[in-house]
Structure formats: structure tokens, C-alpha cells
Amino acid sequence: MDLLNEKELYQLVNKLSLDNFKKPFKHDVKFNHRLRTTGGRYIPAQKIIELNPKYVVETDESEFIGIIKHELCHYHLHIEGKGYKHGDKDFKELLKETGSPRHCTPLPSQKREYKYTYICTKCKQEYKRVRRVDVKKYRCGKCSGKLQVQDR
């Protein structure tokens, strides 16, 4: 999928809104090139949906459509005065009804290369870290057991 212009992006969002929510999308949608760790966001005060353009280029079409549907859940619930935040019951129910994802998958370009792997000596919980951890200072978050560096 190529990067869409503003008109095409609006048409796609409106079509998904009509198909999945049976309601039109009446506000602004745009790409935000500064988004890094998220696929999109809904700004309630301005009623704007911002989408990460990297998800159009780096992932398949279904992932990007899932992000739009997720943001439309926030949008429609906010417009109706219902609970539109991630923890709200209304939001979780609408996600299920529309088949929208709760979270987006990380971008392939954002995948981290972990240098260190630690294992709890008690419960065998594994921790992957980019930076080194002081095993004398830190313990397992699950059972408070001692951490041990796993050989690479």
C-alpha cells in the first residue's frame, strides 16, 4: 500500500466508519510523522485522528485498517459521550464488536536487538534487556528470586 494523500485517507477512514460502525466520520484525520511507538491516536479536544504513516509503508493493509478501526472506536464513543478510554467497558466491548485490535504490532524497523537475557533462578522467568542489569541490586518481579545472566 502506498502512502495516501489527505483526501484518500479521509475517504478510507469514512468508508471504514460507515462499514463497521454504521456512522459517518465527520472530523479530521491526518498522518503524523512524529509518532514513533504507536500506530495512531485520537485527540478528543480537537476530534482529530492522527495515524503513523510508517504503518502504511512497513506493514500489510490489514494492520493499518485495524489501527484505523481502533481509533474510530475512541472517536465514536467520545462523540456519543460514552467511555472511550482503553480501560473503559464501553471501549472494550466496541473493540470486540467491530473486530478491532487492542494493540498494534511493533513496526519491523522498531524491533530491538536484545543484548542481555536474565533468568530467575527460582521461577525461571526470562527477562530480555538492551542494557545490562545489576543482578546484585535487582530481583525477579514475579517471585523476588535472584536473577542470573544467561550465556549468549
Phi, psi and omega in degrees: 000129177276161178296133183271153172276176186300320182293314179296321179297314179299317180298319179296313181296316180296318179298314179297324179295314179293318182292317188263332185244351181060028180221145179283156173262116190252003185242198186269147171224139180207164174275139175239108183287349180274347178294133182241311189258003183225154179280334180185174176206154177248129179255103185300320184298327182253354183055045181245138171256126176249135182238147179278116183294339180296332179289336176288318186280317190267342182240175179280168186298324182295326178295315180294320178295322176300319178296316180298315180298321178299313180292327176294329175298314177301312184300305185294322178294321179295316179300322182276357179077022179259176180291112186251001182273162185305325183275349185287144180298315180303317182295313181297321179294318180293324176301315180295315182302318185267356181069032180272145180286149177284322180223156176264155179285147180297148179294144177302326181286344181262359180300134181264147175262112182278132180269328187237140174234128179244143179233137177286132181288340183270301187254359178067019175296136182256137178235125177255132183223146174281321181257158180289149179243137177282105184289345176281333185264322186254148180232176180295134179284344183271312186231001182067021176284169180285144177265147180225138179288132176269137180292145181284000000 
